[in-house]
Structure formats: structure tokens, C-alpha cells
Amino acid sequence: MKKNMGTTDKIIRILIALVIGILYYTGTISGTTALILGIFAVIFAITSLVSFCPLYLPWGISTCKKK
């Protein structure tokens, strides 16, 4: 897997995952909405940690800085 996510992209994804976690913890979201957003939060966190987003591949998107 070649990295295709830059630092800004990773930070934004982690922040979104944290906001979803906080919304769930405070009871603002629940039920199906919480489940779906929770899945997105986990995906965002994993893709941020590995610096790779499979959805970027078909379109050739890369937010990494060029070397």
C-alpha cells in the first residue's frame, strides 16, 4: 500500500472521528444514526493511522506532498 493521505487529510479525519465519538458519548446521537456514524468514525480513524484511503485509488487522488 502506497500512502495517499497527507497530514491535513489525516488530521481532519481524526477530528471528525473524535466529534462523532463525543456526540455518541454525550447521547446526542443514538440508534441507527449512531451506528452508521460510528462505522464511519472507525473507518476514518483506521485510514488515518495507515495513511491510505482505498477510495482515492480509482480517481488517482493523493493528498501527500510530492517529494
C-alpha positions in Angstrom: 0.0 0.0 0.0 1.4 3.3 -1.1 0.5 6.2 1.2 -2.0 8.6 -0.4 -3.1 10.8 2.5 -1.4 13.9 3.7 -1.1 15.3 7.2 -4.0 17.7 6.8 -6.3 15.0 5.5 -5.4 12.7 8.4 -6.0 15.4 11.0 -9.4 16.3 9.5 -10.4 12.6 9.6 -9.3 12.1 13.2 -11.1 15.3 14.3 -14.3 14.0 12.6 -14.0 10.7 14.3 -13.5 12.4 17.7 -16.5 14.6 17.2 -18.6 11.5 16.3 -17.3 9.8 19.4 -18.1 12.8 21.6 -21.6 13.1 20.1 -22.2 9.4 20.9 -20.8 9.6 24.4 -23.0 12.7 25.3 -26.1 11.0 23.9 -26.6 13.5 21.1 -26.8 10.7 18.5 -28.3 7.3 19.1 -29.8 4.3 17.3 -29.2 3.8 13.6 -27.6 7.2 13.2 -25.0 6.4 15.9 -24.3 3.0 14.4 -23.7 4.4 10.9 -21.7 7.4 12.1 -19.7 5.1 14.4 -18.7 2.9 11.4 -17.6 6.0 9.6 -15.6 7.1 12.6 -13.8 3.8 12.8 -13.0 3.8 9.1 -11.8 7.4 9.3 -9.5 6.5 12.3 -8.1 3.4 10.6 -7.4 5.1 7.3 -5.7 8.0 9.1 -3.5 5.6 11.1 -2.3 3.7 7.9 -2.2 6.9 5.7 -4.1 5.1 3.0 -7.6 5.6 1.6 -8.8 2.9 -0.8 -11.5 5.3 -2.3 -8.7 7.6 -3.6 -7.3 4.8 -5.8 -9.9 4.8 -8.6 -9.6 8.5 -9.2 -5.8 8.7 -8.6 -6.2 11.2 -5.7 -3.3 11.7 -3.4 -3.1 14.4 -0.7 0.5 13.6 0.1 3.1 16.2 -0.6 5.2 15.5 -3.7 8.8 14.7 -3.0 
